[in-house]
Amino acid sequence: MFSRILREFRQRIRDADYIVTIHADEEMDEDGLTIFDVEEIILCGRIAARQKDRETGEWKYLIRGETISGEEAIVVAKRSVTGKLVIVTVYVEHVE
């Protein structure tokens, strides 16, 4: 459904044309993830959902995939006004 967006995001990862928010960096630390996990999720995962940010009206995409160690995780990403990929947050799906 969002194949064009996913191709664009993957190219941004390959070109290292992305930024990671402080919030995403903190969440990565909390869940024991690295930037390599984020890259793996975007390069091999799929867009599970699209959400509109209530404050900015921007579209955010939830990309579900596996980390390098095989854990299921989600990366929330969007395009910036400058065209860069912005990693908004990252989290591991904890099944209870």
Summary of the structure (lengths in Angstrom):
residues: 96
radius of gyration: 12.4
end to end distance: 29.3
largest distance: 39.3
contacts: 270
relative contact order: 0.24
helix: 33%
strand: 35%
